[in-house]
């Protein structure tokens, strides 16, 4: 038994699963208390298993954000689904997220069937409760409870903090006893370059047409302090799209849209890293990269 001042200490991994746009990333940021996963109104924003670390006197909970499980139409989609299944097979507890403002549907039932074979405890989570009435939350809890035999059910709102602490307690209670897995104070184990690339992609996703989000990828080519300029970080990154028409949309008229993307992303990166940033962005075409194994590897998938 591991104890901290007489309190049993627990540590382990949890992950949130659900269909796209179920509020998983926003919930993880609320649990951790910092922005470590990007969020967007666009479905399938999350493409990596991002780990957020919640440090408490009695526990260290590592929460893994996963892409939304969906019917894949590309090789990228298949790999994202494989990532989800590999993640939930390795954690100590799974949170199955269903948004309060959308009816339980075929996608949710499909995920529930997938989870049914797990020995890992699954907690049902109704997200986005701030968007609906109490009666609607109650109806959604009943509908979610009918999908599976959950270890527990909990409604939450990451926006106003409603029951986020309760959810954290439920997740921690399922963890095994053990010492901390990461040094105290760490909020994520993601490389800074990955987080920076994700913040740029988040900025690029807002305001584009529905078909574009899946076609956008970002890589950081170089990130280093500027020589002779203390406190200034140079970041050179590339935004990839699949077709010339998409490049024109991302750039905007006379490049104005990309300038706005750069401004928003730079502020987010400076907040993340705590230093001034010079952000240099370029847009390139990687034709049909979502379907090309070689290009997927080059872009980190």
C-alpha positions as a Markdown table, in Angstrom:
| # | Residue | x | y | z |
|---|---|---|---|---|
| 1 | Unk | 0.0 | 0.0 | 0.0 |
| 2 | Unk | 1.2 | 3.5 | -0.9 |
| 3 | Unk | 0.3 | 6.2 | 1.5 |
| 4 | Unk | 0.7 | 10.0 | 1.6 |
| 5 | Unk | 0.3 | 11.4 | 5.1 |
| 6 | Unk | -2.0 | 8.5 | 6.0 |
| 7 | Unk | -4.0 | 8.7 | 2.7 |
| 8 | Unk | -3.8 | 5.9 | 0.2 |
| 9 | Unk | -2.3 | 7.2 | -3.0 |
| 10 | Unk | -3.6 | 6.0 | -6.3 |
| 11 | Unk | -2.2 | 6.4 | -9.8 |
| 12 | Unk | -3.2 | 5.3 | -13.3 |
| 13 | Unk | -4.8 | 6.0 | -16.6 |
| 14 | Unk | -8.3 | 7.0 | -17.8 |
| 15 | Unk | -9.5 | 7.8 | -21.3 |
| 16 | Unk | -12.6 | 9.4 | -22.6 |
| 17 | Unk | -14.3 | 7.9 | -25.7 |
| 18 | Unk | -17.4 | 8.9 | -27.6 |
| 19 | Unk | -18.5 | 9.9 | -31.0 |
| 20 | Unk | -17.0 | 13.1 | -32.6 |
| 21 | Unk | -17.8 | 16.4 | -30.9 |
| 22 | Unk | -19.0 | 14.8 | -27.7 |
| 23 | Unk | -17.0 | 17.3 | -25.6 |
| 24 | Unk | -14.1 | 15.0 | -24.6 |
| 25 | Unk | -11.2 | 17.4 | -25.2 |
| 26 | Unk | -12.9 | 20.3 | -23.3 |
| 27 | Unk | -13.6 | 18.0 | -20.4 |
| 28 | Unk | -10.0 | 16.9 | -20.2 |
| 29 | Unk | -8.8 | 20.5 | -20.2 |
| 30 | Unk | -11.3 | 21.2 | -17.3 |
| 31 | Unk | -10.1 | 18.2 | -15.3 |
| 32 | Unk | -6.4 | 19.1 | -15.7 |
| 33 | Unk | -7.0 | 22.8 | -15.2 |
| 34 | Unk | -5.0 | 23.8 | -18.3 |
| 35 | Unk | -5.4 | 23.7 | -22.1 |
| 36 | Unk | -3.5 | 20.6 | -23.3 |
| 37 | Unk | -6.0 | 19.3 | -25.8 |
| 38 | Unk | -7.3 | 21.5 | -28.7 |
| 39 | Unk | -11.1 | 22.0 | -29.0 |
| 40 | Unk | -13.2 | 23.0 | -32.0 |
| 41 | Unk | -16.8 | 23.0 | -33.1 |
| 42 | Unk | -15.6 | 20.8 | -35.9 |
| 43 | Unk | -16.0 | 17.0 | -35.5 |
| 44 | Unk | -12.9 | 14.8 | -35.4 |
| 45 | Unk | -10.7 | 17.6 | -34.2 |
| 46 | Unk | -8.6 | 15.3 | -32.0 |
| 47 | Unk | -6.1 | 13.2 | -33.9 |
| 48 | Unk | -3.7 | 12.1 | -31.2 |
| 49 | Unk | -4.0 | 10.3 | -27.9 |
| 50 | Unk | -3.1 | 13.4 | -25.8 |
| 51 | Unk | -2.3 | 12.8 | -22.2 |
| 52 | Unk | -3.3 | 15.3 | -19.5 |
| 53 | Unk | -2.1 | 14.9 | -15.9 |
| 54 | Unk | -4.2 | 15.7 | -12.9 |
| 55 | Unk | -2.1 | 15.9 | -9.7 |
| 56 | Unk | -3.9 | 15.6 | -6.4 |
| 57 | Unk | -2.6 | 15.0 | -2.8 |
| 58 | Unk | -4.2 | 11.5 | -3.0 |
| 59 | Unk | -3.7 | 10.6 | -6.6 |
| 60 | Unk | -2.2 | 11.2 | -10.0 |
| 61 | Unk | -4.7 | 10.7 | -12.8 |
| 62 | Unk | -3.5 | 10.6 | -16.4 |
| 63 | Unk | -6.4 | 11.3 | -18.7 |
| 64 | Unk | -6.0 | 10.3 | -22.3 |
| 65 | Unk | -8.0 | 12.2 | -25.0 |
| 66 | Unk | -8.9 | 10.1 | -28.0 |
| 67 | Unk | -10.3 | 10.9 | -31.4 |
| 68 | Unk | -14.1 | 10.4 | -31.8 |
| 69 | Unk | -14.9 | 6.9 | -32.9 |
| 70 | Unk | -16.6 | 7.1 | -36.3 |
| 71 | Unk | -17.3 | 5.3 | -39.6 |
| 72 | Unk | -13.9 | 5.8 | -41.4 |
| 73 | Unk | -13.9 | 6.9 | -45.0 |
| 74 | Unk | -10.1 | 7.2 | -45.4 |
| 75 | Unk | -6.9 | 5.5 | -44.2 |
| 76 | Unk | -6.5 | 8.3 | -41.7 |
| 77 | Unk | -9.9 | 7.5 | -40.3 |
| 78 | Unk | -9.1 | 3.8 | -39.9 |
| 79 | Unk | -5.9 | 4.7 | -38.1 |
| 80 | Unk | -7.7 | 7.1 | -35.7 |
| 81 | Unk | -10.2 | 4.4 | -34.9 |
| 82 | Unk | -7.4 | 1.9 | -34.3 |
| 83 | Unk | -5.8 | 4.4 | -31.9 |
| 84 | Unk | -9.0 | 4.7 | -29.9 |
| 85 | Unk | -9.3 | 1.0 | -29.5 |
| 86 | Unk | -5.7 | 0.5 | -28.6 |
| 87 | Unk | -6.0 | 3.3 | -25.9 |
| 88 | Unk | -9.0 | 2.0 | -24.1 |
| 89 | Unk | -7.5 | -1.5 | -24.0 |
| 90 | Unk | -4.6 | -0.1 | -21.9 |
| 91 | Unk | -6.2 | 2.2 | -19.4 |
| 92 | Unk | -7.6 | 1.6 | -15.9 |
| 93 | Unk | -11.0 | 3.2 | -16.5 |
| 94 | Unk | -13.0 | 4.5 | -19.5 |
| 95 | Unk | -15.3 | 7.5 | -19.5 |
| 96 | Unk | -18.0 | 7.1 | -22.2 |
| 97 | Unk | -19.1 | 10.6 | -23.2 |
| 98 | Unk | -22.5 | 11.5 | -24.6 |
| 99 | Unk | -23.5 | 15.2 | -25.0 |
| 100 | Unk | -26.7 | 16.3 | -23.3 |
| 101 | Unk | -27.9 | 18.4 | -26.2 |
| 102 | Unk | -28.0 | 15.5 | -28.7 |
| 103 | Unk | -30.2 | 12.4 | -28.7 |
| 104 | Unk | -28.5 | 9.0 | -28.1 |
| 105 | Unk | -28.1 | 7.6 | -31.5 |
| 106 | Unk | -26.6 | 4.7 | -33.6 |
| 107 | Unk | -23.1 | 6.0 | -33.1 |
| 108 | Unk | -23.4 | 5.8 | -29.3 |
| 109 | Unk | -25.0 | 2.4 | -29.4 |
| 110 | Unk | -22.1 | 1.2 | -31.7 |
| 111 | Unk | -19.5 | 2.4 | -29.1 |
| 112 | Unk | -21.4 | 0.9 | -26.3 |
| 113 | Unk | -21.3 | -2.5 | -28.0 |
| 114 | Unk | -17.6 | -2.1 | -28.6 |
| 115 | Unk | -17.0 | -1.3 | -24.9 |
| 116 | Unk | -19.1 | -4.3 | -23.8 |
| 117 | Unk | -16.2 | -6.7 | -24.2 |
| 118 | Unk | -13.9 | -4.7 | -21.9 |
| 119 | Unk | -13.1 | -5.9 | -18.4 |
| 120 | Unk | -12.1 | -2.3 | -17.6 |
| 121 | Unk | -14.8 | -0.3 | -15.6 |
| 122 | Unk | -16.7 | 2.2 | -17.8 |
| 123 | Unk | -18.3 | 5.3 | -16.4 |
| 124 | Unk | -21.1 | 6.9 | -18.4 |
| 125 | Unk | -20.7 | 10.7 | -18.7 |
| 126 | Unk | -23.3 | 13.1 | -19.9 |
| 127 | Unk | -21.4 | 16.2 | -21.1 |
| 128 | Unk | -22.5 | 19.8 | -22.0 |
| 129 | Unk | -25.2 | 19.9 | -19.4 |
| 130 | Unk | -25.0 | 23.7 | -19.4 |
| 131 | Unk | -26.7 | 23.7 | -22.8 |
| 132 | Unk | -30.0 | 22.1 | -21.7 |
| 133 | Unk | -32.5 | 22.0 | -18.9 |
| 134 | Unk | -32.3 | 19.7 | -15.8 |
| 135 | Unk | -35.2 | 17.6 | -17.1 |
| 136 | Unk | -33.3 | 17.1 | -20.4 |
| 137 | Unk | -30.2 | 16.1 | -18.4 |
| 138 | Unk | -32.2 | 13.5 | -16.5 |
| 139 | Unk | -33.7 | 12.1 | -19.7 |
| 140 | Unk | -30.2 | 11.8 | -21.2 |
| 141 | Unk | -28.9 | 10.0 | -18.1 |
| 142 | Unk | -31.7 | 7.5 | -18.4 |
| 143 | Unk | -31.1 | 7.0 | -22.1 |
| 144 | Unk | -27.3 | 6.5 | -21.5 |
| 145 | Unk | -27.9 | 4.1 | -18.7 |
| 146 | Unk | -30.0 | 1.9 | -21.0 |
| 147 | Unk | -27.0 | 1.4 | -23.4 |
| 148 | Unk | -24.8 | -0.6 | -21.0 |
| 149 | Unk | -24.2 | -1.7 | -17.4 |
| 150 | Unk | -22.0 | 1.3 | -16.3 |
| 151 | Unk | -20.0 | 1.4 | -13.1 |
| 152 | Unk | -21.5 | 4.8 | -12.6 |
| 153 | Unk | -23.3 | 7.6 | -14.3 |
| 154 | Unk | -22.5 | 11.3 | -13.9 |
| 155 | Unk | -23.6 | 14.6 | -15.6 |
| 156 | Unk | -21.0 | 17.3 | -16.1 |
| 157 | Unk | -20.3 | 20.6 | -17.7 |
| 158 | Unk | -16.7 | 21.5 | -18.5 |
| 159 | Unk | -17.8 | 25.1 | -19.2 |
| 160 | Unk | -19.1 | 26.0 | -15.8 |
| 161 | Unk | -17.3 | 23.2 | -13.8 |
| 162 | Unk | -20.5 | 21.4 | -12.8 |
| 163 | Unk | -19.5 | 18.1 | -11.2 |
| 164 | Unk | -16.1 | 18.0 | -12.8 |
| 165 | Unk | -14.7 | 17.3 | -9.3 |
| 166 | Unk | -17.2 | 14.5 | -8.8 |
| 167 | Unk | -16.1 | 12.9 | -12.1 |
| 168 | Unk | -12.5 | 13.2 | -11.0 |
| 169 | Unk | -13.3 | 11.4 | -7.7 |
| 170 | Unk | -15.1 | 8.6 | -9.5 |
| 171 | Unk | -12.2 | 8.1 | -11.9 |
| 172 | Unk | -9.6 | 8.2 | -9.2 |
| 173 | Unk | -11.6 | 5.6 | -7.1 |
| 174 | Unk | -11.1 | 3.0 | -9.8 |
| 175 | Unk | -7.3 | 3.4 | -10.0 |
| 176 | Unk | -4.8 | 1.0 | -8.5 |
| 177 | Unk | -2.7 | 2.0 | -5.5 |
| 178 | Unk | 0.7 | 3.2 | -6.7 |
| 179 | Unk | 3.2 | 5.9 | -6.8 |
| 180 | Unk | 3.0 | 8.9 | -9.2 |
| 181 | Unk | 3.8 | 8.1 | -12.8 |
| 182 | Unk | 5.1 | 11.5 | -13.8 |
| 183 | Unk | 7.0 | 14.2 | -11.9 |
| 184 | Unk | 4.9 | 16.5 | -9.8 |
| 185 | Unk | 3.7 | 19.6 | -11.6 |
| 186 | Unk | 3.7 | 18.1 | -15.1 |
| 187 | Unk | 0.4 | 18.7 | -17.0 |
| 188 | Unk | 1.1 | 16.6 | -20.1 |
| 189 | Unk | 3.8 | 14.4 | -21.6 |
| 190 | Unk | 3.2 | 15.7 | -25.1 |
| 191 | Unk | 6.3 | 17.3 | -26.8 |
| 192 | Unk | 6.1 | 21.1 | -27.1 |
| 193 | Unk | 6.3 | 20.8 | -30.9 |
| 194 | Unk | 3.2 | 18.6 | -31.0 |
| 195 | Unk | 1.2 | 21.0 | -28.8 |
| 196 | Unk | 2.3 | 24.0 | -30.9 |
| 197 | Unk | 1.2 | 22.2 | -34.1 |
| 198 | Unk | -2.1 | 21.4 | -32.6 |
| 199 | Unk | -2.7 | 25.0 | -31.5 |
| 200 | Unk | -2.0 | 26.1 | -35.1 |
| 201 | Unk | -4.4 | 23.5 | -36.5 |
| 202 | Unk | -7.1 | 24.6 | -34.0 |
| 203 | Unk | -6.8 | 28.2 | -35.2 |
| 204 | Unk | -6.9 | 27.1 | -38.9 |
| 205 | Unk | -10.0 | 25.0 | -38.3 |
| 206 | Unk | -12.2 | 27.9 | -37.2 |
| 207 | Unk | -14.4 | 29.4 | -39.9 |
| 208 | Unk | -13.5 | 27.1 | -42.7 |
| 209 | Unk | -16.0 | 25.1 | -44.8 |
| 210 | Unk | -17.3 | 21.7 | -43.6 |
| 211 | Unk | -15.2 | 19.6 | -45.9 |
| 212 | Unk | -11.9 | 21.3 | -45.0 |
| 213 | Unk | -11.2 | 20.2 | -41.4 |
| 214 | Unk | -10.3 | 16.6 | -42.3 |
| 215 | Unk | -7.9 | 17.9 | -45.0 |
| 216 | Unk | -5.8 | 20.1 | -42.7 |
| 217 | Unk | -2.6 | 18.9 | -41.1 |
| 218 | Unk | 0.2 | 20.9 | -39.4 |
| 219 | Unk | 3.9 | 20.2 | -38.8 |
| 220 | Unk | 6.4 | 22.3 | -37.0 |
| 221 | Unk | 9.6 | 22.4 | -39.1 |
| 222 | Unk | 11.7 | 24.3 | -36.6 |
| 223 | Unk | 11.3 | 25.7 | -33.1 |
| 224 | Unk | 14.3 | 27.4 | -31.4 |
| 225 | Unk | 15.2 | 30.6 | -29.4 |
| 226 | Unk | 16.3 | 33.4 | -31.7 |
| 227 | Unk | 20.0 | 34.0 | -31.4 |
| 228 | Unk | 20.8 | 37.3 | -29.8 |
| 229 | Unk | 17.2 | 37.9 | -28.8 |
| 230 | Unk | 16.5 | 36.6 | -25.3 |
| 231 | Unk | 12.9 | 35.7 | -24.6 |
| 232 | Unk | 11.9 | 35.3 | -28.3 |
| 233 | Unk | 11.1 | 31.9 | -29.8 |
| 234 | Unk | 11.1 | 31.4 | -33.6 |
| 235 | Unk | 8.5 | 28.8 | -34.8 |
| 236 | Unk | 8.4 | 27.8 | -38.4 |
| 237 | Unk | 5.4 | 25.6 | -39.3 |
| 238 | Unk | 3.6 | 24.3 | -42.4 |
| 239 | Unk | -0.1 | 23.9 | -42.9 |
| 240 | Unk | -0.9 | 21.1 | -45.3 |
| 241 | Unk | -4.1 | 20.7 | -47.4 |
| 242 | Unk | -5.0 | 18.2 | -50.2 |
| 243 | Unk | -5.9 | 20.4 | -53.1 |
| 244 | Unk | -5.2 | 23.9 | -54.6 |
| 245 | Unk | -8.8 | 25.0 | -54.0 |
| 246 | Unk | -8.3 | 24.2 | -50.3 |
| 247 | Unk | -5.1 | 26.2 | -50.2 |
| 248 | Unk | -6.9 | 29.2 | -51.5 |
| 249 | Unk | -9.6 | 28.9 | -48.8 |
| 250 | Unk | -7.1 | 28.5 | -46.0 |
| 251 | Unk | -5.1 | 31.5 | -47.3 |
| 252 | Unk | -8.0 | 33.8 | -47.9 |
| 253 | Unk | -8.1 | 36.9 | -50.0 |
| 254 | Unk | -4.5 | 38.3 | -50.2 |
| 255 | Unk | -3.6 | 35.9 | -47.4 |
| 256 | Unk | -5.7 | 37.8 | -44.8 |
| 257 | Unk | -7.3 | 34.6 | -43.4 |
| 258 | Unk | -3.9 | 33.0 | -42.8 |
| 259 | Unk | -2.7 | 36.2 | -41.1 |
| 260 | Unk | -5.6 | 35.9 | -38.7 |
| 261 | Unk | -4.8 | 32.2 | -38.1 |
| 262 | Unk | -1.2 | 33.2 | -37.3 |
| 263 | Unk | -2.3 | 35.9 | -34.8 |
| 264 | Unk | -4.7 | 33.6 | -32.9 |
| 265 | Unk | -2.2 | 30.7 | -32.9 |
| 266 | Unk | 0.7 | 32.9 | -31.8 |
| 267 | Unk | -1.3 | 34.2 | -28.7 |
| 268 | Unk | -2.2 | 30.6 | -27.8 |
| 269 | Unk | 1.4 | 29.4 | -28.2 |
| 270 | Unk | 2.8 | 32.3 | -26.1 |
| 271 | Unk | 0.3 | 31.5 | -23.3 |
| 272 | Unk | 1.3 | 27.8 | -23.5 |
| 273 | Unk | 5.1 | 28.4 | -23.5 |
| 274 | Unk | 5.3 | 31.6 | -21.5 |
| 275 | Unk | 7.5 | 33.4 | -24.0 |
| 276 | Unk | 7.2 | 35.8 | -26.9 |
| 277 | Unk | 6.9 | 34.0 | -30.3 |
| 278 | Unk | 7.6 | 34.8 | -33.9 |
| 279 | Unk | 5.4 | 32.5 | -35.9 |
| 280 | Unk | 6.2 | 31.8 | -39.6 |
| 281 | Unk | 3.4 | 29.9 | -41.4 |
| 282 | Unk | 3.3 | 28.4 | -44.9 |
| 283 | Unk | 0.6 | 26.5 | -46.7 |
| 284 | Unk | 1.5 | 23.6 | -48.9 |
| 285 | Unk | -0.4 | 21.0 | -50.9 |
| 286 | Unk | 0.0 | 17.2 | -50.1 |
| 287 | Unk | -2.4 | 15.6 | -52.5 |
| 288 | Unk | -4.8 | 13.1 | -50.9 |
| 289 | Unk | -2.5 | 12.7 | -47.8 |
| 290 | Unk | -5.3 | 11.1 | -45.8 |
| 291 | Unk | -5.2 | 8.1 | -48.1 |
| 292 | Unk | -1.5 | 7.8 | -48.7 |
| 293 | Unk | 0.4 | 5.7 | -46.1 |
| 294 | Unk | 3.8 | 7.3 | -46.9 |
| 295 | Unk | 2.4 | 10.8 | -46.4 |
| 296 | Unk | 0.5 | 9.8 | -43.3 |
| 297 | Unk | 3.8 | 8.7 | -41.7 |
| 298 | Unk | 5.5 | 11.9 | -42.7 |
| 299 | Unk | 2.7 | 13.9 | -41.1 |
| 300 | Unk | 2.9 | 11.9 | -37.9 |
| 301 | Unk | 0.0 | 9.4 | -38.3 |
